[in-house]
Amino acid sequence: MVKVAFIGIGKIGQTIAYSTILDGLVSEAILYDIIPELPEKFEHELRHALASRGISTEVIGTNSLDDVNNADIIIITAGKPRKAGMSRRDLFVDNAKIMIDFANKLPPRNPGALYIMVTNPVDMMASVFMRFSKQYTISTGDQVETMRLRSYIAKRLKVPVNRVTGYVGGEHGEDAVVLWSTVKVNGKPFEEVAKGLTKEEVENYVKSIPGEIIRVMGGTTWGPGTIIKDIVRSIVLNEGRVMSIATPRVYEGEIVHISVPIVVGADIGPSLEAALPEADRQRLNKAVEDFYRVYKENLDHLLQTIKQ
Ligand SMILES: NC(=O)c1ccc[n+]([C@@H]2O[C@H](COP(=O)([O-])OP(=O)(O)OC[C@H]3O[C@@H](n4cnc5c(N)ncnc54)[C@H](O)[C@@H]3O)[C@@H](O)[C@H]2O)c1
C-alpha cells in the first residue's frame, strides 16, 4: 500500500482519485488543487464513499503544496483542459509553466517519488517536468488510445472486448499510430476477421472520439480515469501488465516521451519495441522525430517566454 498525491482535483483528477482510492490501492491520499475549499470538500465526499465500503484510507485535501510530502506516487492532472476544437498542443506554454513550478517544489518534499503525468499535451508535459525536475516521469500516453481501439473493434465486430488485443503507440492524440501488427481478434490478425471494417475507420474513431466527447460532455473522464487507475494498479500491485505508456528516452540530447508497449510493474520495462515488426518500428521512429521537432519548437518558445 502506498501514499499517493493527486495534483489537480478537476474532472479527470477526481475520477482518477476516486477509482484509485476506492479500489483500495492507496494507504494515504493527498488531494491538492489551487481552487479554495475544493480539495477539502472532495476529501469529505471520498471519506463518505470510503465509509460505505468500509475502507480506512487516510485522505487529506489541501490548497498547500507544503502538505504534499513523502508521496510514493504523484499523479499530475493540474492545468488547463482542451476546449472543443483546440488541439492538445495548443495548451503547451500555459501548462508547461505550471509543470516548471511543480518541478521546483515537489521533488525536495517527495524523495524517490514516481511521477505520472496526465495533463495535456501529456507526453510533452512529462518531458518538460522531467527536464526541469530530474525526476523519473512517465506519461499515461497511448494506453487510453489502446483501450479506445479495442473497444471499437469489439463493438463493430460484435466480439467480447477481452478477445481483442493490440496497441496504439507514438504520441498521445492526433498523431498516435495504431500498431497493426499487434492487433488480433480471437488470436487472428485483424485483416482476417475485419469483415469490411477498415483500418481507416478504426483509426478515425480512435483519434476523433475524445474531441466528440469533449464537445458534448465538456471533457473525457470515465474512460481515461479507469485506464489511468489501472496503470497505477499495475505499478502498485506489481502486476506486470503490458501497457502502451510513454517512458523517457533521449533523442538529440533531449528527454522525449513516446508510447510503446512496455511491462508496467513495480519497475517499468522492459519495452516490447524491439519485438515489433520493422514497419511498426519505423512508424514509431518517425513518431519520435515528429515529437522532437514540435517539442523543440515549443520548448524554445517557452524558454524565451520565461526569460522575458
Ligand atoms: N492524458 C489523458 O488521457 C487525459 C485525459 C483527460 C484529461 N487530460 C488532461 O488533464 C488536464 C485536466 O483536465 P480536466 O478535464 O480535469 O480539467 P479541469 O479544468 O476540470 O481540472 C483542472 C484542475 O487543475 C487545477 N489547476 C490549474 N492550475 C493549477 C495549479 N497551478 N496548481 C494546482 N491546480 C491547478 C484547476 O484548479 C482544476 O481543478 C487537462 O490538461 C486535460 O487535457 C488528459
The ligand as a MOL file (V3000), in Angstrom:
LIG
                    3D

  0  0  0     0  0            999 V3000
M  V30 BEGIN CTAB
M  V30 COUNTS 44 48 0 0 0
M  V30 BEGIN ATOM
M  V30 1 N -3.8660 12.0900 -20.6040 0
M  V30 2 C -5.1620 11.8850 -20.7810 0
M  V30 3 O -5.5760 10.8490 -21.2840 0
M  V30 4 C -6.1190 12.9470 -20.3340 0
M  V30 5 C -7.4910 12.6880 -20.2150 0
M  V30 6 C -8.3280 13.6920 -19.7690 0
M  V30 7 C -7.8110 14.9600 -19.4630 0
M  V30 8 N -6.4810 15.1890 -19.6250 0 CHG=1
M  V30 9 C -5.8660 16.4960 -19.3260 0
M  V30 10 O -5.8530 16.6740 -17.9110 0
M  V30 11 C -5.8810 18.0820 -17.6250 0
M  V30 12 C -7.0380 18.3790 -16.6680 0
M  V30 13 O -8.2650 18.1150 -17.3140 0
M  V30 14 P -9.6610 18.2940 -16.5440 0
M  V30 15 O -10.7250 17.9270 -17.5040 0
M  V30 16 O -9.5800 17.6150 -15.2210 0 CHG=-1
M  V30 17 O -9.6650 19.8710 -16.3400 0
M  V30 18 P -10.3250 20.6960 -15.1350 0
M  V30 19 O -10.3130 22.1210 -15.5330 0
M  V30 20 O -11.6180 20.0600 -14.7560 0
M  V30 21 O -9.2980 20.4710 -13.9390 0
M  V30 22 C -8.0210 21.0270 -13.9000 0
M  V30 23 C -7.7200 21.3390 -12.4590 0
M  V30 24 O -6.3750 21.8030 -12.3670 0
M  V30 25 C -6.3680 22.8180 -11.3880 0
M  V30 26 N -5.1900 23.6690 -11.5710 0
M  V30 27 C -4.9080 24.5090 -12.5970 0
M  V30 28 N -3.7250 25.1230 -12.3840 0
M  V30 29 C -3.2560 24.6450 -11.2100 0
M  V30 30 C -2.0820 24.8930 -10.4500 0
M  V30 31 N -1.1440 25.7390 -10.8780 0
M  V30 32 N -1.9290 24.2280 -9.2950 0
M  V30 33 C -2.8690 23.3610 -8.8600 0
M  V30 34 N -4.0000 23.0910 -9.5190 0
M  V30 35 C -4.1890 23.7230 -10.6920 0
M  V30 36 C -7.6650 23.5860 -11.6020 0
M  V30 37 O -7.9920 24.3590 -10.4580 0
M  V30 38 C -8.6300 22.4350 -11.8760 0
M  V30 39 O -9.2710 21.9750 -10.7030 0
M  V30 40 C -6.0290 18.7860 -18.9770 0
M  V30 41 O -4.7640 19.2140 -19.4520 0
M  V30 42 C -6.6020 17.6940 -19.8700 0
M  V30 43 O -6.3570 17.9320 -21.2410 0
M  V30 44 C -5.6230 14.2070 -20.0400 0
M  V30 END ATOM
M  V30 BEGIN BOND
M  V30 1 1 1 2
M  V30 2 2 2 3
M  V30 3 1 2 4
M  V30 4 1 4 5
M  V30 5 2 4 44
M  V30 6 2 5 6
M  V30 7 1 6 7
M  V30 8 2 7 8
M  V30 9 1 8 9
M  V30 10 1 8 44
M  V30 11 1 9 10
M  V30 12 1 9 42
M  V30 13 1 10 11
M  V30 14 1 11 12
M  V30 15 1 11 40
M  V30 16 1 12 13
M  V30 17 1 13 14
M  V30 18 2 14 15
M  V30 19 1 14 16
M  V30 20 1 14 17
M  V30 21 1 17 18
M  V30 22 2 18 19
M  V30 23 1 18 20
M  V30 24 1 18 21
M  V30 25 1 21 22
M  V30 26 1 22 23
M  V30 27 1 23 24
M  V30 28 1 23 38
M  V30 29 1 24 25
M  V30 30 1 25 26
M  V30 31 1 25 36
M  V30 32 1 26 27
M  V30 33 1 26 35
M  V30 34 2 27 28
M  V30 35 1 28 29
M  V30 36 1 29 30
M  V30 37 2 29 35
M  V30 38 1 30 31
M  V30 39 2 30 32
M  V30 40 1 32 33
M  V30 41 2 33 34
M  V30 42 1 34 35
M  V30 43 1 36 37
M  V30 44 1 36 38
M  V30 45 1 38 39
M  V30 46 1 40 41
M  V30 47 1 40 42
M  V30 48 1 42 43
M  V30 END BOND
M  V30 END CTAB
M  END
